[in-house]
Amino acid sequence: MEIVKLWREGRKKLVGTVELDEDNRRLFFHIADEEEQNRVAGVFNEMGEVTWSWTRYGDGEWQEHRAEPRTRAWFWFVVANILYPMGYQADFGADG
């Protein structure tokens, strides 16, 4: 289970937590404010497969690394690359 605690306003306002059950590819949102929950859930639910990096060794071909929805790499990508620019800060490994 991956868990992230989300904050806003420079970590002054706790939004809540989001949990990913990677085995069953399910997300759980523990966010009291309905508007915040709709915003955060909307981001996760609308996000499909993502490219999280490109690598190339020597003169070889560039290789794309993709993350399937509701996997650990995808979850981290969404938090760091989508929610963070929207003004959310995150604590990974939160215990709820």
Buried (B, 14 or more C-beta within 10 A) or exposed (E): EBBBBBBBEEEEEBBBBBBBEBEEEEBEBBBEEEEBBEBBBEBBEEBEEBEBEEEEEEEEEEEEEEBEBBBEBBBBBBBBEBBEEEEBBBBEEBEE
